Amino acid sequence: MAGLTASIGIFLSSKKKKRMQVFAELYEFNEQLILNIKFSRNSLSSVASKFKFVPDILKGEKLLEGTDGDIISDYVYNLGKSDAISQIDYLSEKKAVLSKCKDESFDDYKKYSSLYIKVFFMLGILLAVLLA
């Protein structure tokens, strides 16, 4: 019983984990893109190929919902739409937004993921005791 309810907690915490991973990757992609534009000038897809979620984001898939999805859509919409200097300025501007989202999502994951698992595990133990 406790294992079943703990698995529900794990399922609920997986959304927090995905959000954390997406923003961490997007922040790192932004850093790589700035360096790429300054020095090597590789294609956008070659820079994105090193990441798990970024190629899907660039294809237009919605990995996150709500304001997180809007932040990502806004970020992707303006990629590659201007010259290199303007693009570096844009990416440097978005760096602060992505850093804030990355830190916020990491804190949420750290706080809530273990909480969900512990609460649902304890709920399973309580149900087992009540049913016994």
Secondary structure, 3 states (H helix, E strand, C coil): CHHHHHHHHHHHHHHHHHHHHHHHHHHHHHHHHHHHHHHHCCCHHHHHCCCCCHHHHHCCCCCCCHHHHHHHHHHHHCCCCCCHHHHHHHHHHHHHHHHHHHHHHHHHHHHHHHHHHHHHHHHHHHHHHHHC
